[in-house]
Amino acid sequence: MFAVDENGRVSDCAEYPENERPELVAVACQAVIESYRATAAAGPNGYAVRSVQNADVKVSKK
């Protein structure tokens, strides 16, 4: 899961539930923070608000 600001920028990534391979989690989180652009959530007034979101990240060898 990760935090998303009002502009769709990602920060504060964390794995939940915890993974047995923390080195992969660190790589996946960094990739999400650097390249994923989320859609900001809308508050009751219709304006963009901060939120906590999640996404599946697949890791593979090249």
C-alpha positions in Angstrom: 0.0 0.0 0.0 1.1 3.6 -0.6 0.1 7.1 0.0 -1.2 9.2 -2.9 -1.4 13.0 -2.7 -3.9 15.3 -4.4 -1.9 15.3 -7.6 -1.6 11.5 -7.9 2.0 11.4 -6.7 2.9 8.3 -4.7 4.9 8.2 -1.5 5.3 6.1 1.7 5.1 2.7 0.2 4.9 -0.4 2.4 4.2 -4.1 1.9 1.1 -5.5 3.6 1.0 -8.2 4.6 4.7 -8.4 5.1 6.7 -10.3 2.5 9.4 -12.9 3.2 11.7 -11.1 0.6 12.1 -7.6 1.9 14.7 -6.8 -0.8 12.0 -7.3 -3.4 9.6 -5.1 -1.5 12.2 -2.3 -1.5 12.7 -2.6 -5.3 8.9 -2.8 -6.0 8.2 0.2 -3.7 10.9 2.3 -5.3 9.5 1.5 -8.8 6.0 2.4 -7.7 7.1 5.7 -6.1 9.2 6.6 -9.2 6.8 5.6 -12.0 3.3 4.9 -10.9 0.8 7.7 -11.3 -2.4 7.0 -9.4 -5.7 8.7 -9.7 -6.3 10.9 -6.7 -9.3 10.1 -4.6 -12.2 12.6 -4.4 -13.5 13.9 -1.2 -17.2 14.6 -0.4 -16.9 18.0 -2.0 -15.6 16.5 -5.3 -12.0 17.9 -4.8 -9.0 15.6 -4.9 -7.8 14.4 -1.5 -4.9 12.4 -0.1 -5.5 8.7 0.2 -4.0 5.3 0.8 -4.2 2.9 -2.1 -2.7 -0.4 -3.2 -1.6 -2.1 -6.4 -0.2 -5.5 -7.4 3.5 -5.3 -8.5 5.0 -8.2 -10.4 8.7 -8.8 -10.2 10.5 -10.9 -12.8 14.1 -11.7 -13.8 15.4 -10.4 -17.1 
